């Protein structure tokens, strides 16, 4: 599974695109996302579940849900946005697990189709559109109570990694934190995501390292490795090159020209 960890940092950050015959590999980020099927049929795979979107249907994807799209033969609109646009959505969750499903757009179709025409600077209009869509989602979506399901397990682990990836943590620490058997945890995560815990952890660390390499030109590579959670410079070099195809120094030179 091709996997990308796309974490953004910003307030009232928004991007939206119109796509035809589009395919996107699995990715994960800390923003929320919408996919609207304007015509044809599209598939979204979210946390391992394949969801069919028919014409005029859409899905709402909360932060840290692994998702990928197969939209051949269809027209879709995709929007990714920072969570400060929709604070009431997270308040409504009340710690429950949001179950992603295809929803009929009905009266919200005009807003969904118009998302890609909005400029990032139109934050008031974007906020209005997204909250009207959010109202539709909350009235029709389903939630799971806090219990030991695979989905809940996955969300717990992702949240823990996102908060502690710069620390010296491993699978044993996460298993102990949530009271799971280590082998069960490893197997379930692999079944859900197609990747292993160490890979998932390293995705966060590599993204952190990329930002440090380009933002702070004075830091040496060893310091970047330590700040990103890697305890060994050799492991950092090997993992970074496996992920990007470049050494850390090559990446820095290319991105800071």
VODO-232064 format. One record per residue: x, y, z of N, C-alpha, C, O in turn. Coordinates in steps of 0.1 Angstrom, whole numbers. Layout:
<node <X, Y, Z>, <X, Y, Z>, <X, Y, Z>, <X, Y, Z>>
...
This chain:
<node <8, -12, 0>, <0, 0, 0>, <9, 12, 0>, <17, 14, 9>>
<node <7, 21, -10>, <14, 34, -10>, <8, 43, 1>, <-4, 44, 2>>
<node <16, 48, 10>, <11, 55, 21>, <18, 68, 23>, <30, 69, 22>>
<node <10, 79, 25>, <16, 92, 27>, <10, 98, 40>, <-2, 97, 43>>
<node <19, 104, 47>, <15, 111, 59>, <15, 126, 56>, <26, 132, 55>>
<node <3, 132, 54>, <3, 146, 50>, <-3, 155, 62>, <-15, 157, 62>>
<node <6, 159, 70>, <2, 168, 81>, <5, 182, 77>, <15, 186, 73>>
<node <-5, 191, 79>, <-4, 205, 76>, <-4, 213, 89>, <-8, 208, 100>>
<node <0, 225, 89>, <-1, 234, 100>, <-6, 247, 96>, <0, 254, 88>>
<node <-18, 251, 101>, <-23, 264, 97>, <-36, 266, 104>, <-43, 257, 108>>
<node <-40, 279, 104>, <-53, 283, 109>, <-62, 287, 97>, <-57, 294, 88>>
<node <-74, 282, 97>, <-83, 285, 86>, <-76, 282, 72>, <-76, 290, 63>>
<node <-71, 270, 72>, <-64, 265, 60>, <-74, 257, 52>, <-81, 249, 57>>
<node <-74, 259, 39>, <-84, 253, 30>, <-78, 251, 16>, <-71, 260, 11>>
<node <-81, 239, 10>, <-77, 237, -4>, <-88, 227, -10>, <-92, 218, -3>>
<node <-91, 230, -22>, <-102, 222, -28>, <-99, 221, -43>, <-94, 231, -49>>
<node <-101, 209, -49>, <-99, 207, -63>, <-110, 199, -70>, <-117, 191, -63>>
<node <-112, 202, -82>, <-121, 194, -91>, <-112, 184, -98>, <-102, 187, -103>>
<node <-117, 171, -99>, <-109, 160, -105>, <-119, 152, -114>, <-130, 150, -111>>
<node <-113, 148, -125>, <-120, 138, -134>, <-110, 126, -136>, <-98, 127, -138>>
<node <-116, 114, -135>, <-109, 101, -136>, <-96, 102, -127>, <-85, 100, -131>>
<node <-99, 104, -114>, <-88, 106, -104>, <-86, 94, -96>, <-95, 86, -93>>
<node <-74, 92, -92>, <-70, 81, -83>, <-60, 86, -73>, <-50, 93, -77>>
<node <-62, 84, -60>, <-53, 89, -50>, <-49, 77, -41>, <-58, 70, -36>>
<node <-36, 76, -38>, <-31, 65, -29>, <-35, 68, -15>, <-39, 80, -11>>
<node <-33, 59, -6>, <-37, 60, 8>, <-29, 71, 15>, <-17, 72, 13>>
<node <-36, 79, 23>, <-29, 90, 30>, <-36, 93, 43>, <-47, 88, 45>>
<node <-29, 100, 51>, <-34, 103, 65>, <-30, 118, 68>, <-18, 121, 65>>
<node <-38, 125, 74>, <-35, 139, 79>, <-43, 143, 90>, <-53, 137, 93>>
<node <-40, 154, 96>, <-47, 159, 108>, <-58, 169, 104>, <-63, 176, 113>>
<node <-61, 171, 92>, <-72, 179, 87>, <-84, 171, 85>, <-84, 158, 85>>
<node <-96, 177, 83>, <-108, 170, 78>, <-108, 171, 63>, <-101, 179, 57>>
<node <-117, 162, 57>, <-117, 162, 43>, <-131, 158, 38>, <-139, 151, 45>>
<node <-135, 163, 26>, <-148, 160, 20>, <-145, 155, 6>, <-136, 160, -1>>
<node <-152, 145, 1>, <-152, 140, -12>, <-166, 140, -18>, <-175, 133, -12>>
<node <-169, 147, -28>, <-182, 148, -34>, <-182, 143, -48>, <-174, 147, -56>>
<node <-191, 133, -51>, <-192, 127, -65>, <-202, 135, -73>, <-214, 135, -71>>
<node <-196, 143, -82>, <-205, 152, -90>, <-212, 144, -101>, <-224, 147, -104>>
<node <-205, 134, -107>, <-211, 126, -117>, <-204, 112, -118>, <-193, 111, -114>>
<node <-212, 102, -122>, <-206, 89, -122>, <-206, 82, -109>, <-215, 85, -100>>
<node <-197, 73, -107>, <-195, 66, -94>, <-181, 66, -90>, <-172, 64, -98>>
<node <-178, 67, -77>, <-165, 67, -72>, <-164, 58, -59>, <-174, 56, -53>>
<node <-152, 54, -56>, <-150, 46, -45>, <-140, 53, -35>, <-130, 58, -40>>
<node <-143, 52, -22>, <-134, 56, -12>, <-131, 45, -3>, <-140, 38, 1>>
<node <-119, 43, 1>, <-115, 32, 10>, <-110, 40, 23>, <-100, 46, 23>>
<node <-118, 38, 34>, <-115, 46, 46>, <-113, 36, 58>, <-122, 28, 61>>
<node <-102, 37, 64>, <-98, 27, 74>, <-101, 13, 71>, <-106, 5, 79>>
<node <-98, 10, 58>, <-100, -4, 53>, <-114, -7, 48>, <-116, -18, 43>>
<node <-124, 2, 49>, <-137, -1, 44>, <-139, 6, 31>, <-137, 18, 29>>
<node <-144, -2, 21>, <-146, 4, 8>, <-161, 9, 7>, <-170, 2, 9>>
<node <-162, 22, 3>, <-175, 29, 3>, <-177, 34, -12>, <-169, 40, -18>>
<node <-189, 30, -17>, <-193, 34, -30>, <-200, 48, -29>, <-210, 49, -21>>
<node <-196, 58, -37>, <-203, 70, -38>, <-210, 71, -51>, <-203, 71, -62>>
<node <-223, 72, -51>, <-230, 74, -63>, <-231, 89, -66>, <-227, 97, -58>>
<node <-236, 92, -78>, <-238, 106, -82>, <-245, 114, -72>, <-256, 110, -67>>
<node <-240, 126, -68>, <-246, 135, -59>, <-245, 130, -44>, <-252, 135, -35>>
<node <-236, 121, -42>, <-233, 117, -28>, <-219, 122, -24>, <-211, 125, -32>>
<node <-217, 122, -10>, <-204, 127, -5>, <-201, 119, 8>, <-209, 113, 14>>
<node <-188, 120, 11>, <-184, 115, 24>, <-176, 126, 32>, <-170, 135, 26>>
<node <-177, 125, 45>, <-170, 134, 54>, <-159, 126, 61>, <-163, 116, 68>>
<node <-147, 129, 60>, <-136, 121, 66>, <-129, 130, 77>, <-123, 140, 75>>
<node <-130, 125, 90>, <-124, 133, 101>, <-109, 131, 101>, <-104, 124, 93>>
<node <-102, 138, 109>, <-87, 137, 110>, <-82, 123, 113>, <-89, 116, 120>>
<node <-71, 120, 108>, <-64, 107, 111>, <-71, 95, 107>, <-69, 84, 113>>
<node <-79, 95, 97>, <-85, 84, 91>, <-77, 81, 78>, <-76, 89, 69>>
<node <-72, 69, 76>, <-65, 65, 64>, <-75, 64, 53>, <-85, 57, 54>>
<node <-73, 71, 42>, <-82, 71, 31>, <-75, 71, 17>, <-64, 77, 16>>
<node <-82, 65, 8>, <-77, 65, -6>, <-89, 65, -15>, <-100, 61, -12>>
<node <-87, 70, -28>, <-98, 72, -37>, <-96, 65, -50>, <-84, 64, -55>>
<node <-106, 59, -56>, <-106, 54, -69>, <-118, 60, -77>, <-130, 55, -75>>
<node <-115, 70, -85>, <-126, 78, -91>, <-126, 78, -106>, <-130, 87, -113>>
<node <-121, 67, -112>, <-121, 65, -126>, <-135, 66, -132>, <-144, 59, -126>>
<node <-137, 73, -143>, <-150, 74, -149>, <-160, 83, -141>, <-172, 83, -144>>
<node <-155, 92, -133>, <-164, 101, -125>, <-157, 115, -124>, <-145, 117, -126>>
<node <-166, 124, -120>, <-161, 138, -117>, <-163, 139, -102>, <-174, 137, -96>>
<node <-153, 144, -95>, <-154, 146, -80>, <-148, 159, -76>, <-140, 165, -83>>
<node <-153, 164, -65>, <-147, 176, -58>, <-142, 171, -45>, <-149, 165, -37>>
<node <-129, 174, -42>, <-123, 171, -30>, <-118, 184, -22>, <-112, 193, -28>>
<node <-121, 184, -9>, <-117, 196, -1>, <-111, 191, 11>, <-115, 182, 18>>
<node <-99, 197, 15>, <-92, 194, 27>, <-91, 207, 35>, <-87, 218, 29>>
<node <-94, 207, 48>, <-95, 220, 55>, <-92, 218, 70>, <-94, 207, 76>>
<node <-86, 228, 76>, <-82, 228, 90>, <-95, 227, 99>, <-105, 231, 95>>
<node <-93, 221, 110>, <-105, 218, 119>, <-111, 229, 126>, <-122, 228, 132>>
<node <-104, 241, 126>, <-110, 253, 132>, <-122, 258, 125>, <-129, 266, 130>>
<node <-124, 254, 112>, <-136, 258, 105>, <-149, 251, 111>, <-160, 257, 110>>
<node <-147, 239, 117>, <-159, 232, 121>, <-158, 227, 136>, <-159, 215, 138>>
<node <-156, 236, 145>, <-154, 231, 159>, <-166, 223, 165>, <-165, 215, 173>>
<node <-178, 227, 160>, <-190, 220, 165>, <-191, 206, 161>, <-197, 198, 168>>
<node <-185, 202, 150>, <-184, 188, 146>, <-177, 180, 157>, <-182, 169, 161>>
<node <-166, 185, 162>, <-158, 177, 171>, <-165, 177, 185>, <-164, 168, 193>>
<node <-172, 188, 188>, <-179, 188, 201>, <-191, 178, 200>, <-194, 172, 211>>
<node <-197, 177, 189>, <-208, 167, 187>, <-204, 153, 189>, <-212, 144, 192>>
<node <-191, 150, 185>, <-186, 136, 186>, <-186, 131, 201>, <-189, 119, 203>>
<node <-182, 140, 210>, <-182, 136, 224>, <-174, 123, 227>, <-179, 115, 235>>
<node <-163, 122, 220>, <-154, 110, 223>, <-158, 98, 215>, <-152, 87, 217>>
<node <-169, 98, 207>, <-173, 87, 200>, <-166, 85, 187>, <-159, 95, 183>>
<node <-167, 74, 181>, <-160, 71, 168>, <-170, 73, 157>, <-181, 68, 156>>
<node <-166, 82, 148>, <-175, 86, 136>, <-174, 76, 125>, <-163, 72, 121>>
<node <-185, 70, 121>, <-185, 60, 111>, <-187, 67, 97>, <-198, 72, 95>>
<node <-177, 66, 89>, <-178, 72, 76>, <-187, 65, 67>, <-186, 52, 66>>
<node <-197, 72, 60>, <-206, 65, 51>, <-210, 75, 40>, <-208, 87, 42>>
<node <-215, 70, 29>, <-219, 79, 18>, <-232, 85, 22>, <-242, 79, 26>>
<node <-233, 98, 20>, <-245, 106, 23>, <-251, 113, 10>, <-243, 118, 2>>
<node <-264, 114, 9>, <-270, 121, -2>, <-268, 136, 0>, <-271, 141, 12>>
<node <-264, 143, -10>, <-261, 157, -8>, <-274, 166, -7>, <-275, 175, 1>>
<node <-284, 163, -15>, <-297, 170, -15>, <-294, 185, -15>, <-288, 190, -25>>
<node <-299, 192, -5>, <-299, 207, -5>, <-284, 212, -4>, <-282, 224, -6>>
<node <-275, 204, 0>, <-261, 209, 2>, <-253, 207, -11>, <-241, 211, -11>>
<node <-259, 202, -22>, <-251, 199, -34>, <-245, 212, -40>, <-234, 212, -45>>
<node <-252, 223, -38>, <-248, 236, -44>, <-235, 241, -36>, <-226, 247, -42>>
<node <-234, 238, -23>, <-222, 241, -16>, <-211, 232, -19>, <-199, 236, -20>>
<node <-214, 219, -20>, <-203, 209, -23>, <-197, 211, -37>, <-185, 211, -38>>
<node <-206, 214, -46>, <-200, 217, -60>, <-193, 230, -61>, <-184, 231, -69>>
<node <-196, 239, -52>, <-189, 252, -52>, <-176, 253, -44>, <-170, 263, -45>>
<node <-173, 242, -37>, <-161, 243, -28>, <-148, 246, -36>, <-140, 254, -32>>
<node <-146, 240, -48>, <-134, 242, -55>, <-132, 256, -61>, <-122, 260, -66>>
<node <-143, 263, -61>, <-143, 277, -67>, <-140, 287, -57>, <-137, 299, -60>>
<node <-139, 283, -44>, <-136, 293, -33>, <-121, 295, -32>, <-113, 286, -33>>
<node <-118, 308, -29>, <-104, 311, -27>, <-102, 310, -12>, <-110, 312, -3>>
<node <-89, 306, -9>, <-86, 303, 5>, <-88, 316, 14>, <-90, 315, 26>>
<node <-87, 328, 8>, <-89, 340, 15>, <-104, 342, 19>, <-107, 351, 28>>
<node <-113, 335, 13>, <-127, 337, 16>, <-131, 329, 28>, <-140, 321, 27>>
<node <-125, 331, 39>, <-126, 322, 51>, <-140, 323, 56>, <-145, 313, 61>>
<node <-147, 334, 56>, <-161, 335, 61>, <-170, 327, 53>, <-179, 320, 58>>
<node <-169, 328, 40>, <-178, 320, 31>, <-175, 305, 32>, <-184, 297, 33>>
<node <-162, 302, 33>, <-158, 287, 34>, <-164, 282, 47>, <-169, 271, 48>>
<node <-163, 290, 58>, <-168, 286, 71>, <-183, 283, 70>, <-188, 273, 76>>
<node <-190, 292, 63>, <-205, 290, 61>, <-208, 278, 54>, <-217, 270, 58>>
<node <-201, 276, 42>, <-204, 264, 34>, <-201, 251, 42>, <-210, 242, 43>>
<node <-190, 250, 49>, <-186, 238, 56>, <-195, 235, 68>, <-198, 224, 70>>
<node <-200, 245, 75>, <-209, 243, 86>, <-223, 239, 81>, <-230, 231, 88>>
<node <-227, 244, 70>, <-240, 239, 64>, <-239, 224, 60>, <-248, 216, 63>>
<node <-228, 221, 55>, <-225, 207, 51>, <-224, 198, 64>, <-229, 187, 65>>
<node <-217, 204, 74>, <-215, 197, 86>, <-228, 194, 93>, <-230, 183, 99>>
<node <-238, 203, 92>, <-251, 201, 98>, <-258, 189, 92>, <-264, 181, 99>>
<node <-256, 188, 79>, <-262, 176, 71>, <-255, 163, 76>, <-262, 153, 79>>
<node <-242, 164, 78>, <-235, 152, 82>, <-239, 147, 96>, <-242, 135, 98>>
<node <-240, 157, 106>, <-244, 153, 119>, <-258, 148, 121>, <-261, 140, 129>>
<node <-267, 152, 112>, <-280, 148, 113>, <-282, 134, 107>, <-292, 127, 109>>
<node <-273, 129, 99>, <-274, 117, 91>, <-263, 106, 94>, <-265, 95, 91>>
<node <-253, 110, 101>, <-242, 101, 103>, <-244, 92, 115>, <-253, 95, 123>>
<node <-237, 82, 116>, <-238, 73, 128>, <-224, 73, 135>, <-214, 75, 130>>
<node <-225, 70, 148>, <-214, 70, 157>, <-213, 57, 165>, <-224, 51, 167>>
<node <-201, 53, 168>, <-200, 41, 177>, <-196, 46, 191>, <-187, 55, 192>>
<node <-201, 41, 201>, <-197, 44, 215>, <-183, 40, 217>, <-177, 32, 210>>
<node <-177, 45, 227>, <-163, 42, 231>, <-163, 28, 236>, <-166, 24, 247>>
<node <-158, 19, 227>, <-157, 5, 230>, <-146, -2, 222>, <-140, 5, 213>>
<node <-142, -14, 225>, <-131, -20, 219>, <-134, -26, 205>, <-136, -38, 204>>
<node <-136, -17, 195>, <-137, -22, 181>, <-124, -19, 174>, <-116, -11, 179>>
<node <-122, -25, 163>, <-110, -22, 155>, <-109, -7, 152>, <-98, -2, 152>>
<node <-120, -1, 148>, <-119, 13, 145>, <-115, 22, 157>, <-107, 31, 155>>
<node <-121, 19, 168>, <-117, 26, 180>, <-102, 24, 183>, <-95, 33, 187>>
<node <-98, 12, 182>, <-84, 8, 185>, <-75, 16, 176>, <-65, 22, 180>>
<node <-78, 17, 163>, <-70, 24, 153>, <-69, 39, 157>, <-58, 44, 156>>
<node <-80, 45, 160>, <-80, 59, 163>, <-72, 62, 176>, <-65, 72, 176>>
<node <-73, 53, 186>, <-65, 55, 198>, <-50, 55, 195>, <-43, 63, 199>>
<node <-46, 45, 187>, <-32, 44, 183>, <-27, 56, 175>, <-16, 61, 178>>
<node <-34, 60, 165>, <-30, 71, 157>, <-29, 84, 166>, <-20, 91, 164>>
<node <-39, 86, 174>, <-39, 98, 183>, <-26, 97, 192>, <-20, 108, 194>>
<node <-23, 86, 197>, <-12, 84, 206>, <1, 87, 199>, <10, 94, 204>>
<node <2, 81, 187>, <14, 83, 179>, <16, 98, 175>, <27, 103, 176>>
<node <5, 104, 171>, <6, 119, 167>, <11, 128, 179>, <16, 138, 176>>
<node <8, 123, 191>, <12, 131, 203>, <26, 128, 208>, <32, 136, 215>>
<node <31, 115, 206>, <43, 110, 212>, <54, 106, 203>, <63, 99, 207>>
<node <52, 108, 190>, <62, 102, 180>, <76, 107, 182>, <85, 100, 177>>
<node <78, 119, 188>, <92, 123, 191>, <98, 117, 203>, <110, 119, 206>>
<node <90, 110, 211>, <95, 103, 222>, <100, 89, 219>, <98, 84, 207>>
<node <107, 83, 228>, <112, 69, 226>, <101, 59, 229>, <100, 54, 240>>
<node <92, 57, 219>, <81, 48, 221>, <82, 36, 211>, <88, 37, 201>>
<node <75, 25, 215>, <74, 13, 207>, <61, 7, 208>, <52, 12, 215>>
<node <59, -4, 201>, <46, -11, 202>, <42, -16, 216>, <31, -15, 219>>
<node <52, -20, 224>, <50, -24, 238>, <44, -13, 246>, <35, -15, 254>>
<node <49, 0, 244>, <44, 11, 251>, <29, 14, 248>, <21, 17, 257>>
<node <26, 13, 235>, <12, 16, 231>, <3, 5, 236>, <-8, 7, 241>>
<node <7, -8, 235>, <-1, -19, 240>, <-4, -18, 255>, <-15, -20, 259>>
<node <6, -14, 262>, <5, -12, 276>, <-4, 0, 280>, <-12, -1, 289>>
<node <-3, 11, 272>, <-11, 23, 274>, <-26, 20, 273>, <-34, 25, 281>>
<node <-30, 11, 263>, <-44, 9, 261>, <-49, -5, 265>, <-61, -9, 263>>
<node <-40, -13, 271>, <-44, -26, 277>, <-46, -36, 266>, <-55, -45, 268>>
<node <-39, -36, 255>, <-40, -46, 245>, <-28, -56, 245>, <-17, -53, 250>>
<node <-31, -68, 241>, <-20, -77, 238>, <-11, -72, 227>, <-17, -68, 216>>
<node <2, -73, 228>, <11, -68, 218>, <9, -74, 204>, <8, -67, 194>>
<node <7, -87, 204>, <6, -94, 191>, <-8, -91, 185>, <-9, -89, 173>>
<node <-18, -90, 193>, <-31, -86, 188>, <-31, -72, 182>, <-36, -70, 171>>
<node <-24, -63, 189>, <-23, -49, 185>, <-16, -49, 171>, <-21, -42, 162>>
<node <-5, -56, 170>, <3, -55, 158>, <-5, -61, 146>, <-5, -55, 135>>
<node <-12, -72, 149>, <-19, -79, 138>, <-31, -70, 133>, <-33, -69, 121>>
<node <-38, -64, 143>, <-50, -56, 140>, <-46, -44, 132>, <-53, -40, 122>>
<node <-36, -37, 136>, <-31, -25, 129>, <-27, -28, 115>, <-30, -21, 105>>
<node <-20, -40, 113>, <-16, -44, 99>, <-28, -47, 91>, <-29, -44, 79>>
<node <-38, -54, 97>, <-50, -57, 89>, <-58, -44, 85>, <-63, -44, 74>>
<node <-58, -34, 94>, <-65, -22, 91>, <-58, -13, 81>, <-65, -7, 72>>
<node <-45, -12, 82>, <-38, -2, 74>, <-29, -8, 63>, <-25, -1, 53>>
<node <-25, -21, 64>, <-16, -27, 54>, <-2, -24, 57>, <7, -28, 50>>
<node <1, -17, 68>, <15, -14, 72>, <17, -18, 87>, <7, -20, 94>>
<node <29, -18, 91>, <33, -22, 105>, <34, -10, 114>, <36, 1, 109>>
<node <33, -12, 127>, <34, -1, 136>, <47, 7, 134>, <46, 20, 134>>
<node <58, 1, 133>, <70, 9, 131>, <70, 17, 119>, <75, 29, 119>>
<node <64, 13, 108>, <63, 21, 96>, <54, 33, 99>, <57, 44, 95>>
<node <43, 31, 106>, <34, 41, 109>, <41, 52, 117>, <39, 64, 115>>
<node <48, 48, 127>, <55, 57, 136>, <66, 65, 128>, <67, 77, 130>>
<node <73, 58, 119>, <83, 65, 111>, <78, 75, 101>, <84, 84, 98>>
<node <65, 72, 97>, <59, 82, 88>, <58, 96, 94>, <61, 106, 89>>
<node <54, 96, 107>, <53, 108, 114>, <67, 114, 117>, <68, 126, 115>>
<node <76, 106, 120>, <90, 111, 123>, <96, 117, 110>, <103, 127, 111>>
<node <94, 110, 99>, <100, 115, 87>, <94, 129, 83>, <101, 138, 78>>
<node <81, 130, 84>, <74, 143, 81>, <80, 154, 90>, <82, 165, 85>>
<node <82, 151, 102>, <88, 161, 111>, <102, 164, 107>, <106, 176, 107>>
<node <110, 154, 103>, <123, 157, 99>, <124, 166, 86>, <132, 174, 85>>
<node <114, 163, 77>, <114, 171, 64>, <112, 186, 68>, <118, 195, 62>>
<node <103, 188, 77>, <100, 202, 81>, <112, 209, 87>, <115, 220, 85>>
<node <119, 201, 96>, <131, 207, 103>, <142, 209, 93>, <149, 219, 94>>
<node <144, 200, 84>, <155, 202, 74>, <153, 214, 65>, <163, 221, 62>>
<node <141, 218, 62>, <139, 229, 54>, <136, 242, 61>, <139, 253, 56>>
<node <132, 241, 74>, <128, 253, 81>, <140, 259, 89>, <142, 271, 91>>
<node <149, 250, 93>, <161, 254, 101>, <174, 249, 95>, <178, 237, 97>>
<node <180, 257, 87>, <191, 254, 79>, <204, 252, 88>, <214, 247, 84>>
<node <203, 258, 100>, <215, 257, 109>, <216, 244, 117>, <227, 241, 121>>
<node <205, 237, 118>, <205, 224, 125>, <213, 214, 117>, <210, 212, 105>>
<node <222, 206, 124>, <228, 196, 117>, <219, 184, 116>, <209, 183, 123>>
<node <222, 174, 108>, <214, 163, 106>, <212, 154, 118>, <201, 149, 121>>
<node <222, 153, 127>, <220, 146, 139>, <210, 152, 148>, <202, 145, 154>>
<node <210, 165, 149>, <200, 173, 157>, <186, 171, 152>, <177, 169, 159>>
<node <185, 171, 139>, <172, 169, 132>, <167, 155, 136>, <155, 153, 139>>
<node <176, 145, 135>, <172, 131, 138>, <167, 130, 152>, <156, 124, 154>>
<node <174, 136, 162>, <170, 135, 176>, <156, 142, 178>, <148, 137, 185>>
<node <155, 154, 172>, <142, 161, 174>, <130, 154, 167>, <119, 157, 171>>
<node <133, 145, 158>, <122, 138, 151>, <119, 125, 157>, <110, 118, 153>>
<node <126, 121, 168>, <123, 109, 175>, <132, 97, 172>, <130, 86, 177>>
<node <142, 99, 163>, <151, 88, 160>, <163, 88, 170>, <169, 98, 173>>
<node <165, 76, 176>, <176, 75, 186>, <189, 71, 180>, <199, 72, 187>>
<node <189, 68, 167>, <202, 65, 160>, <203, 72, 147>, <193, 72, 139>>
<node <214, 78, 145>, <216, 86, 132>, <216, 76, 120>, <212, 80, 109>>
<node <221, 64, 122>, <222, 54, 111>, <207, 50, 107>, <204, 49, 95>>
<node <199, 48, 117>, <185, 44, 115>, <178, 56, 108>, <170, 53, 99>>
<node <181, 68, 112>, <175, 80, 106>, <178, 80, 91>, <170, 82, 82>>
<node <191, 79, 88>, <196, 80, 74>, <189, 69, 66>, <184, 72, 55>>
<node <189, 57, 71>, <183, 46, 63>, <168, 48, 61>, <163, 46, 50>>
<node <161, 51, 71>, <147, 53, 71>, <143, 65, 62>, <133, 64, 54>>
<node <151, 76, 63>, <148, 87, 55>, <150, 84, 40>, <142, 88, 31>>
<node <160, 77, 37>, <163, 74, 22>, <153, 64, 17>, <149, 65, 5>>
<node <149, 55, 25>, <138, 45, 21>, <125, 52, 18>, <118, 49, 9>>
<node <122, 63, 26>, <110, 70, 24>, <110, 80, 13>, <100, 82, 5>>
<node <121, 87, 11>, <122, 98, 1>, <130, 96, -11>, <129, 103, -21>>
<node <139, 85, -10>, <148, 83, -21>, <160, 92, -21>, <168, 91, -30>>
<node <162, 100, -10>, <173, 109, -9>, <178, 108, 5>, <171, 104, 15>>
<node <191, 112, 7>, <196, 113, 21>, <191, 126, 26>, <186, 135, 19>>
<node <191, 128, 39>, <186, 141, 45>, <193, 153, 39>, <187, 163, 37>>
<node <206, 153, 37>, <213, 164, 32>, <209, 167, 17>, <208, 178, 13>>
<node <207, 156, 9>, <202, 158, -4>, <188, 164, -4>, <186, 173, -12>>
<node <180, 160, 5>, <166, 166, 6>, <167, 180, 9>, <160, 189, 3>>
<node <175, 184, 19>, <177, 198, 23>, <182, 207, 11>, <176, 217, 9>>
<node <192, 202, 4>, <197, 210, -7>, <187, 212, -18>, <185, 223, -23>>
<node <179, 201, -21>, <169, 202, -31>, <158, 212, -27>, <153, 219, -36>>
<node <154, 212, -15>, <142, 220, -10>, <146, 234, -6>, <137, 242, -4>>
<node <158, 237, -5>, <162, 250, 0>, <170, 258, -11>, <178, 267, -7>>
<node <169, 254, -23>, <176, 261, -34>, <171, 275, -36>, <175, 282, -44>>
